Each structure stands twice: as C-alpha cells, then as structure tokens.
Amino acid sequence: MPRRLVPWWPLPAMLLTLIARPVVTQAAPPAAPTAATKPATKDTVAEVSLEATDGAPIAAWHYAAPAEAPAAGIVILLHDLGGSHRTVEPLARALQAAGCAVVAPDLRGHGASKLAALPASQEDQSKLLRKGDFEMMAASRGGRVREQSEIRGDVECVRNWIVQEMKQERMPKAPLFVVGSGLGAAVAVHWAAADAAWPDLASGPQGREVAGIVMISPTFATKGFSLTPALGSEAVRRTIPMLVLAGADDRDTNKVFEQMKRQRPKEWYDGRRPPGGGKDASPAKVADASLLLLAHPSDRTGDALAASKSTDKNGRAADPAAVIPGFIRVVASRGA
C-alpha cells in the first residue's frame, strides 16, 4: 500500500532559514552554441532562439538574476508534457525573485518550439511526440569532446547557451540546478546522467556540472520514456543532491523515492509525517541529506503543482517557490 504524502511542516521552515546565506560559486567550462537572443524587456526577461543538432528549433526564456546581489544559482526549468515556459512561469519568476537566474525552454513539440516533422495544423504537437522525441530532449553525446558533440538535444542547447553567456560575462557564475515537473523531471534526470557521463579531458572536466536536481511530481514513464535507465547512473544514484516534491497520493513519486533511497541508505530525509504519529525514521538530518522528499497539501501534479500557492498559512511554506530556493542555498553552501 503506497504511503500517503502527508505534509510535515517543520522541514520547509528549516530550508527557508537558509535562503539568505551568501554563496561562493564556480563557473562551468565554456561552450559555443549557436543562438539568437532578443533584447531583455524591462522586467529582465529575454527570449532566446536555439537549435538542436537534429534541426529542432528550441525557444527559451531567460529570467535574469537580480543585479544587486550574487546569484544564488542558475536554474534550467523544464515544464511537463503539454506545458510550456508559460505554465511554469510563476515558479520561474519566484526563483528569479529569490536571486536565481532561470532559463525555461519550450521543449520540442511544445509552445513556440514547433517541429517541422509534425503537422503544423496540430495546435498541441506534444500529443504526437514519441519516445525518441523525449530521448532527444535530454540527449548529450557523440564523440569525446563536448563542444564538438554530434548529438545535442533541447537541454544541452540551453546549457551551452548558459555557458557561453557566463564566458562573455553576461550571466553570473553560479552552481547549475535542473528543476523539472512531470515529464520535465524525467528529462532533467536523463540529461543530468548524460552530463555526468562526459569524460574528463587533459584540460579538465567537461561534465558533472549539475549541482542539484529538483523533481516536481516526477512521471516514471511516458510513452516508453522511463526514468529507470537514468536512475541507474552512478551520479544520479549516489552523487547529485535531489529534492522531490509532490502532492498527496502521488504514486509515481513514491516509486521514485523508494527506489532512490535504497541507493542512499544513510542520506535520505522523508518530510512526510509518519503514520499514526510514529517516530521519524529518516537516517539523515535535513541539512545533511542528499535526498529529500516533501509533500504539498494538495493533489495537484506537474506544472499545476510547480505553480501552486497555498491559501493555508501553515501550508504556504511547502510551496515549490518557497522550498526550492532553500534547497539551492543548502546545496550551494556545501560546495562553498
């Protein structure tokens, strides 16, 4: 019987206390993507045009970090199946307000990232996508030199643009985080595994750039695109800090968390209230855990949960917009 995701309020509050901590960061190695960028608007949002190696056009939106303080982190924000950057924009703006630079792409077949291979008359191309399309969203491989890789998918194009912007000092240097909801969570984990697989060169590492992953109600499988292979990656299994967020009775989240905590037997923290008021069995304290699970007081999933704002004063601290910046600060402070 799957365990119900009952919120345990003290955990988000503890994370929130870390939001104001200063962070010392390091830059990722440079890359050279092909991109066209429209000027930023007055509210510091700019549209970016990218292209994957298979010719797929990828539109993305850059929510610039506030200039008055060091950036807390750089976030690649990935929407759910059928969504777009607009469906996660409330979270993007909340992360921006919390001191993060955010890049939110429309994944292929979604929003402005239309595919020529699919009927242009199909308003929602996401309904026609298949396993190979989802795999390409997360692809990063081909050859030994990342800058010359043969296959660069949607997220890799975003990463390359971010690295180029940092090289040109148009984006602050900060740890890289990937946040995804639903399908976007699965894409995030697959791309993080591909990022970690790049071999080191004599000049230094060219992978392992992901400082942390946030999965919001992750989808375990979509049209044959499963989380299982990515969860088998050593970096995903053991190394990269992860925060998992879900609403009540989310079975896929239970499945993901139960599988992952077996790989980190002494490093997980379960933020759900134990049944019957029992004792917390989490082996790690919240500030030390590399795998955390939090529950939101709603039954929302995917982008709806990502954009949730609780009307309950006690539940507000569990909103993704409140919890994720705290997680970013915690992880960044460990690497300082």
ZASE-742000 format. One record per residue (C-alpha): residue number from 1; residue in one letter; x, y, z. Coordinates in Angstrom, 2 decimals. Each point is the difference from the previous one (the first is absolute). Layout:
REM residues N
{atom NUM,"A",{X,Y,Z}}
...
This chain:
REM residues 336
{atom 1,"M",{0.00,0.00,0.00}}
{atom 2,"P",{1.66,3.28,-1.07}}
{atom 3,"R",{0.71,2.43,2.77}}
{atom 4,"R",{-2.12,3.14,-0.10}}
{atom 5,"L",{1.95,3.21,-0.41}}
{atom 6,"V",{-1.01,1.76,3.20}}
{atom 7,"P",{1.81,3.34,0.48}}
{atom 8,"W",{2.40,0.50,2.86}}
{atom 9,"W",{0.27,3.77,0.39}}
{atom 10,"P",{3.24,0.50,1.99}}
{atom 11,"L",{2.15,-1.15,-2.96}}
{atom 12,"P",{-0.85,2.83,-2.42}}
{atom 13,"A",{0.44,2.51,2.80}}
{atom 14,"M",{3.51,-1.30,0.64}}
{atom 15,"L",{0.85,0.32,-3.69}}
{atom 16,"L",{-1.37,3.54,-0.13}}
{atom 17,"T",{2.41,1.14,2.70}}
{atom 18,"L",{2.87,-0.68,-2.42}}
{atom 19,"I",{-1.24,2.21,-2.84}}
{atom 20,"A",{1.97,3.04,1.11}}
{atom 21,"R",{3.39,-1.75,0.24}}
{atom 22,"P",{2.75,1.40,-2.24}}
{atom 23,"V",{1.34,-2.39,-2.62}}
{atom 24,"V",{3.46,-0.39,-1.55}}
{atom 25,"T",{-0.27,-1.49,-3.48}}
{atom 26,"Q",{2.07,-1.35,-2.86}}
{atom 27,"A",{-0.59,0.26,-3.72}}
{atom 28,"A",{-0.70,-2.90,-2.33}}
{atom 29,"P",{2.41,-0.50,-2.95}}
{atom 30,"P",{-0.85,1.98,-3.17}}
{atom 31,"A",{-1.76,-1.25,-3.11}}
{atom 32,"A",{-0.92,1.63,-3.30}}
{atom 33,"P",{-3.71,-0.34,-0.85}}
{atom 34,"T",{-1.75,1.61,-2.94}}
{atom 35,"A",{-2.70,2.32,1.29}}
{atom 36,"A",{-1.84,3.22,-0.66}}
{atom 37,"T",{-1.15,2.04,2.97}}
{atom 38,"K",{-2.69,2.68,0.02}}
{atom 39,"P",{0.68,2.98,2.28}}
{atom 40,"A",{-1.17,-0.34,3.59}}
{atom 41,"T",{-3.22,1.76,0.91}}
{atom 42,"K",{-0.36,2.40,2.90}}
{atom 43,"D",{-0.87,-2.87,2.33}}
{atom 44,"T",{3.31,-1.74,-0.84}}
{atom 45,"V",{-1.37,-2.80,-2.17}}
{atom 46,"A",{1.55,-0.79,-3.39}}
{atom 47,"E",{-1.01,-2.52,-2.66}}
{atom 48,"V",{2.77,-2.21,-1.38}}
{atom 49,"S",{-0.08,-1.98,-3.27}}
{atom 50,"L",{2.02,-3.23,-0.06}}
{atom 51,"E",{0.30,-3.01,-2.29}}
{atom 52,"A",{0.68,-3.64,0.84}}
{atom 53,"T",{2.35,-2.05,-2.19}}
{atom 54,"D",{-2.95,-1.73,-1.68}}
{atom 55,"G",{-1.31,3.39,-1.13}}
{atom 56,"A",{-2.75,0.34,2.59}}
{atom 57,"P",{-0.57,3.67,0.91}}
{atom 58,"I",{0.02,0.62,3.76}}
{atom 59,"A",{-1.43,3.21,1.42}}
{atom 60,"A",{1.02,0.90,3.54}}
{atom 61,"W",{-0.55,2.86,2.43}}
{atom 62,"H",{2.71,1.45,2.22}}
{atom 63,"Y",{-1.12,1.52,3.30}}
{atom 64,"A",{3.11,1.93,1.02}}
{atom 65,"A",{1.21,-0.12,3.59}}
{atom 66,"P",{-0.35,3.25,1.97}}
{atom 67,"A",{3.13,2.09,-0.44}}
{atom 68,"E",{0.18,1.31,3.55}}
{atom 69,"A",{1.34,-3.23,1.56}}
{atom 70,"P",{2.02,-3.11,-1.01}}
{atom 71,"A",{-2.15,-2.58,-1.78}}
{atom 72,"A",{-1.20,-2.84,2.22}}
{atom 73,"G",{0.04,-2.44,-2.90}}
{atom 74,"I",{-0.74,-0.50,-3.68}}
{atom 75,"V",{-3.13,-2.05,-0.62}}
{atom 76,"I",{-1.08,-1.85,-3.15}}
{atom 77,"L",{-3.76,-0.31,0.50}}
{atom 78,"L",{-1.80,-2.74,-1.97}}
{atom 79,"H",{-3.78,-0.17,-0.38}}
{atom 80,"D",{-2.29,-3.03,-0.09}}
{atom 81,"L",{-1.44,-1.80,-3.04}}
{atom 82,"G",{-2.45,2.34,-1.72}}
{atom 83,"G",{1.38,3.06,1.79}}
{atom 84,"S",{2.41,2.76,-0.93}}
{atom 85,"H",{2.10,2.68,1.66}}
{atom 86,"R",{-3.26,1.83,0.70}}
{atom 87,"T",{-1.38,-2.80,2.19}}
{atom 88,"V",{3.07,0.17,2.25}}
{atom 89,"E",{0.46,3.76,-0.22}}
{atom 90,"P",{-1.34,0.66,3.53}}
{atom 91,"L",{2.77,-2.24,1.35}}
{atom 92,"A",{2.58,1.57,-2.35}}
{atom 93,"R",{-0.83,3.47,1.27}}
{atom 94,"A",{0.01,-1.15,3.62}}
{atom 95,"L",{3.47,-1.53,-0.44}}
{atom 96,"Q",{1.14,3.18,-1.75}}
{atom 97,"A",{-1.28,2.07,2.94}}
{atom 98,"A",{1.90,-2.33,2.35}}
{atom 99,"G",{3.28,0.83,-1.73}}
{atom 100,"C",{0.26,-2.67,-2.71}}
{atom 101,"A",{0.59,0.35,-3.72}}
{atom 102,"V",{-2.58,-2.21,-1.73}}
{atom 103,"V",{-0.17,-1.35,-3.56}}
{atom 104,"A",{-3.31,-1.65,-0.90}}
{atom 105,"P",{-0.17,-1.59,-3.46}}
{atom 106,"D",{-3.05,-1.15,-1.89}}
{atom 107,"L",{0.99,-3.63,-0.55}}
{atom 108,"R",{-0.34,-1.26,-3.57}}
{atom 109,"G",{-3.58,-0.35,-1.15}}
{atom 110,"H",{-1.16,2.42,2.69}}
{atom 111,"G",{-0.82,3.71,-0.04}}
{atom 112,"A",{2.19,1.91,-2.44}}
{atom 113,"S",{2.30,-2.99,-0.64}}
{atom 114,"K",{-2.00,-1.43,-2.91}}
{atom 115,"L",{1.37,-2.96,-1.95}}
{atom 116,"A",{-0.06,0.08,-3.80}}
{atom 117,"A",{-0.34,-3.80,-0.01}}
{atom 118,"L",{-3.41,0.27,1.68}}
{atom 119,"P",{-3.18,1.52,-1.50}}
{atom 120,"A",{0.11,3.78,0.37}}
{atom 121,"S",{-3.79,-0.08,0.26}}
{atom 122,"Q",{0.29,-2.01,3.22}}
{atom 123,"E",{-0.33,2.69,2.65}}
{atom 124,"D",{1.38,-2.27,2.75}}
{atom 125,"Q",{2.84,-1.97,-1.60}}
{atom 126,"S",{0.87,-1.57,3.36}}
{atom 127,"K",{-2.78,-2.55,-0.52}}
{atom 128,"L",{1.89,-1.35,-3.02}}
{atom 129,"L",{3.42,-0.36,1.62}}
{atom 130,"R",{1.53,-3.43,0.47}}
{atom 131,"K",{2.76,-1.59,2.08}}
{atom 132,"G",{2.75,1.14,-2.37}}
{atom 133,"D",{-1.14,3.61,0.30}}
{atom 134,"F",{0.20,-0.13,3.79}}
{atom 135,"E",{3.43,-1.63,-0.16}}
{atom 136,"M",{1.20,2.77,-2.28}}
{atom 137,"M",{-1.14,2.63,2.49}}
{atom 138,"A",{2.65,-1.34,2.41}}
{atom 139,"A",{2.67,-1.09,-2.48}}
{atom 140,"S",{3.64,0.98,0.46}}
{atom 141,"R",{2.47,-2.39,-1.62}}
{atom 142,"G",{2.12,-0.83,-3.02}}
{atom 143,"G",{3.79,0.13,-0.03}}
{atom 144,"R",{2.36,0.82,2.88}}
{atom 145,"V",{-0.02,3.81,-0.12}}
{atom 146,"R",{-3.22,1.54,1.25}}
{atom 147,"E",{0.33,3.24,-1.96}}
{atom 148,"Q",{0.16,-2.10,-3.18}}
{atom 149,"S",{-2.66,-2.54,0.98}}
{atom 150,"E",{-2.00,-1.57,-2.78}}
{atom 151,"I",{-3.32,-0.08,1.87}}
{atom 152,"R",{-1.22,2.98,1.98}}
{atom 153,"G",{-3.62,-0.02,1.07}}
{atom 154,"D",{-2.28,2.63,1.50}}
{atom 155,"V",{1.51,0.29,3.49}}
{atom 156,"E",{3.57,-0.28,-1.29}}
{atom 157,"C",{-0.65,3.00,-2.27}}
{atom 158,"V",{-1.21,1.96,3.00}}
{atom 159,"R",{3.07,-1.04,1.99}}
{atom 160,"N",{2.32,1.05,-2.82}}
{atom 161,"W",{-1.68,3.39,-0.22}}
{atom 162,"I",{0.34,0.49,3.77}}
{atom 163,"V",{3.69,-0.90,-0.08}}
{atom 164,"Q",{0.61,2.39,-2.89}}
{atom 165,"E",{-1.83,2.79,1.85}}
{atom 166,"M",{2.19,-0.59,3.06}}
{atom 167,"K",{3.12,0.03,-2.17}}
{atom 168,"Q",{-1.05,3.38,-1.40}}
{atom 169,"E",{-0.81,1.20,3.54}}
{atom 170,"R",{-3.63,0.60,-0.94}}
{atom 171,"M",{-1.14,-2.50,2.63}}
{atom 172,"P",{1.35,-0.35,3.54}}
{atom 173,"K",{2.07,-2.99,1.04}}
{atom 174,"A",{-2.09,-2.28,2.21}}
{atom 175,"P",{-0.75,-3.71,0.54}}
{atom 176,"L",{-2.25,-1.64,-2.57}}
{atom 177,"F",{-3.30,-1.58,1.08}}
{atom 178,"V",{-2.60,-1.81,-2.08}}
{atom 179,"V",{-3.64,0.24,1.08}}
{atom 180,"G",{-2.66,-2.00,-1.84}}
{atom 181,"S",{-3.65,-0.84,0.49}}
{atom 182,"G",{-1.70,-3.18,-1.22}}
{atom 183,"L",{1.64,-0.97,-3.28}}
{atom 184,"G",{2.43,2.88,0.52}}
{atom 185,"A",{1.28,-1.71,3.15}}
{atom 186,"A",{0.78,-3.15,-1.99}}
{atom 187,"V",{1.75,2.06,-2.69}}
{atom 188,"A",{2.00,1.80,2.71}}
{atom 189,"V",{1.25,-3.25,1.51}}
{atom 190,"H",{0.88,-1.51,-3.39}}
{atom 191,"W",{1.92,3.12,-0.99}}
{atom 192,"A",{1.83,0.10,3.36}}
{atom 193,"A",{1.07,-3.61,-0.59}}
{atom 194,"A",{1.22,0.90,-3.52}}
{atom 195,"D",{1.84,3.03,1.38}}
{atom 196,"A",{1.78,-2.16,2.57}}
{atom 197,"A",{1.05,-2.51,-2.69}}
{atom 198,"W",{2.31,2.41,-1.83}}
{atom 199,"P",{3.63,-1.07,0.54}}
{atom 200,"D",{2.62,2.33,1.42}}
{atom 201,"L",{2.50,1.54,-2.39}}
{atom 202,"A",{3.63,0.90,0.66}}
{atom 203,"S",{-1.21,3.58,0.39}}
{atom 204,"G",{-2.50,-1.01,2.70}}
{atom 205,"P",{-3.56,-1.31,0.46}}
{atom 206,"Q",{-2.63,0.63,-2.65}}
{atom 207,"G",{-2.92,-1.53,1.84}}
{atom 208,"R",{-1.41,-0.47,3.50}}
{atom 209,"E",{-1.26,3.59,-0.07}}
{atom 210,"V",{-3.36,-0.62,1.68}}
{atom 211,"A",{0.12,1.12,3.63}}
{atom 212,"G",{-3.52,-1.18,0.85}}
{atom 213,"I",{-3.27,-1.32,-1.43}}
{atom 214,"V",{-3.58,0.82,1.00}}
{atom 215,"M",{-2.73,-2.37,-1.15}}
{atom 216,"I",{-3.58,1.26,0.34}}
{atom 217,"S",{-2.46,-2.94,-0.15}}
{atom 218,"P",{2.32,-1.95,-2.33}}
{atom 219,"T",{-1.59,-2.20,-2.65}}
{atom 220,"F",{1.59,-3.44,0.14}}
{atom 221,"A",{-0.80,-0.90,-3.62}}
{atom 222,"T",{-1.46,1.88,-2.99}}
{atom 223,"K",{-0.64,-1.87,-3.24}}
{atom 224,"G",{2.93,-2.33,0.67}}
{atom 225,"F",{2.31,2.77,1.25}}
{atom 226,"S",{0.86,-1.34,3.45}}
{atom 227,"L",{1.95,1.39,2.93}}
{atom 228,"T",{1.57,-3.40,0.67}}
{atom 229,"P",{3.14,0.30,-2.22}}
{atom 230,"A",{0.83,3.46,1.37}}
{atom 231,"L",{-0.50,-1.08,3.60}}
{atom 232,"G",{2.67,-2.64,-0.64}}
{atom 233,"S",{2.65,2.63,-0.72}}
{atom 234,"E",{2.60,0.15,2.77}}
{atom 235,"A",{-0.27,3.79,0.29}}
{atom 236,"V",{-3.78,-0.15,0.28}}
{atom 237,"R",{0.02,-3.01,2.33}}
{atom 238,"R",{2.62,1.23,2.42}}
{atom 239,"T",{1.41,3.48,-0.60}}
{atom 240,"I",{-2.36,2.79,-1.12}}
{atom 241,"P",{-2.13,1.53,2.81}}
{atom 242,"M",{-3.72,-0.36,-0.72}}
{atom 243,"L",{-3.21,1.53,1.23}}
{atom 244,"V",{-3.27,-1.76,-0.88}}
{atom 245,"L",{-3.30,1.88,0.34}}
{atom 246,"A",{-3.46,-1.45,-0.40}}
{atom 247,"G",{-3.65,0.41,0.90}}
{atom 248,"A",{-2.03,-2.50,1.99}}
{atom 249,"D",{-0.31,-3.61,-1.25}}
{atom 250,"D",{2.58,0.35,-2.77}}
{atom 251,"R",{0.91,-3.62,-0.79}}
{atom 252,"D",{2.73,0.78,-2.52}}
{atom 253,"T",{1.77,2.15,2.58}}
{atom 254,"N",{-0.21,-2.79,2.56}}
{atom 255,"K",{1.50,-2.39,-2.55}}
{atom 256,"V",{2.86,2.34,-0.87}}
{atom 257,"F",{0.83,0.85,3.61}}
{atom 258,"E",{-0.11,-3.59,1.22}}
{atom 259,"Q",{2.33,-1.08,-2.81}}
{atom 260,"M",{2.42,2.86,0.58}}
{atom 261,"K",{0.24,-0.24,3.77}}
{atom 262,"R",{1.24,-3.59,-0.30}}
{atom 263,"Q",{3.05,1.44,-1.78}}
{atom 264,"R",{0.55,2.58,2.77}}
{atom 265,"P",{-0.85,-2.03,3.11}}
{atom 266,"K",{1.46,2.52,2.47}}
{atom 267,"E",{-0.54,3.23,-1.93}}
{atom 268,"W",{-3.76,0.41,-0.44}}
{atom 269,"Y",{-2.53,2.12,1.83}}
{atom 270,"D",{-3.75,-0.68,-0.32}}
{atom 271,"G",{-1.99,3.13,0.78}}
{atom 272,"R",{-3.31,-1.83,0.36}}
{atom 273,"R",{-1.60,-0.46,3.39}}
{atom 274,"P",{0.38,-3.65,1.12}}
{atom 275,"P",{-3.32,-1.91,0.12}}
{atom 276,"G",{-1.76,0.13,3.37}}
{atom 277,"G",{2.41,2.60,1.32}}
{atom 278,"G",{2.88,-2.49,-0.01}}
{atom 279,"K",{3.67,0.89,0.32}}
{atom 280,"D",{1.78,1.47,-3.00}}
{atom 281,"A",{2.14,-2.75,-1.57}}
{atom 282,"S",{2.12,2.28,-2.20}}
{atom 283,"P",{3.68,-0.89,0.50}}
{atom 284,"A",{1.28,3.50,-0.88}}
{atom 285,"K",{-0.76,3.48,1.28}}
{atom 286,"V",{-1.50,2.40,-2.51}}
{atom 287,"A",{3.17,2.11,-0.30}}
{atom 288,"D",{2.13,-3.11,-0.67}}
{atom 289,"A",{-2.30,-2.05,-2.26}}
{atom 290,"S",{0.82,-0.40,-3.70}}
{atom 291,"L",{-3.51,-1.28,-0.77}}
{atom 292,"L",{-3.10,1.76,1.34}}
{atom 293,"L",{-3.71,-0.59,-0.50}}
{atom 294,"L",{-2.58,2.69,0.80}}
{atom 295,"A",{-3.77,-0.13,-0.29}}
{atom 296,"H",{-2.26,2.87,-1.03}}
{atom 297,"P",{-3.50,0.24,1.53}}
{atom 298,"S",{-1.81,-0.51,-3.30}}
{atom 299,"D",{-0.61,-2.70,-2.59}}
{atom 300,"R",{1.47,2.07,-2.83}}
{atom 301,"T",{2.68,-1.40,-2.29}}
{atom 302,"G",{2.48,1.23,-2.59}}
{atom 303,"D",{-0.07,3.66,-1.00}}
{atom 304,"A",{-3.10,0.66,2.09}}
{atom 305,"L",{1.93,-1.06,3.09}}
{atom 306,"A",{3.11,1.91,-1.11}}
{atom 307,"A",{-2.06,3.20,-0.09}}
{atom 308,"S",{-1.97,-0.76,3.20}}
{atom 309,"K",{-0.49,2.64,2.64}}
{atom 310,"S",{-1.69,-1.34,3.08}}
{atom 311,"T",{-2.81,2.02,1.56}}
{atom 312,"D",{0.68,-1.77,3.29}}
{atom 313,"K",{2.40,2.02,2.15}}
{atom 314,"N",{1.56,-3.19,1.36}}
{atom 315,"G",{0.26,-1.59,-3.43}}
{atom 316,"R",{1.54,2.99,-1.75}}
{atom 317,"A",{3.51,-0.98,1.04}}
{atom 318,"A",{-0.32,-3.19,-2.06}}
{atom 319,"D",{-0.59,1.88,-3.26}}
{atom 320,"P",{2.69,-0.77,-2.60}}
{atom 321,"A",{0.77,3.72,-0.29}}
{atom 322,"A",{0.89,0.04,3.71}}
{atom 323,"V",{1.76,-3.34,0.34}}
{atom 324,"I",{2.16,-0.12,-3.14}}
{atom 325,"P",{2.04,3.17,0.74}}
{atom 326,"G",{0.77,-1.44,3.43}}
{atom 327,"F",{1.20,-3.24,-1.55}}
{atom 328,"I",{2.19,1.92,-2.44}}
{atom 329,"R",{1.57,1.96,2.85}}
{atom 330,"V",{0.65,-3.13,2.04}}
{atom 331,"V",{1.69,-1.80,-2.90}}
{atom 332,"A",{2.01,3.05,-1.05}}
{atom 333,"S",{1.20,0.57,3.56}}
{atom 334,"R",{1.38,-3.56,0.12}}
{atom 335,"G",{2.17,0.69,-3.03}}
{atom 336,"A",{1.17,3.41,1.17}}
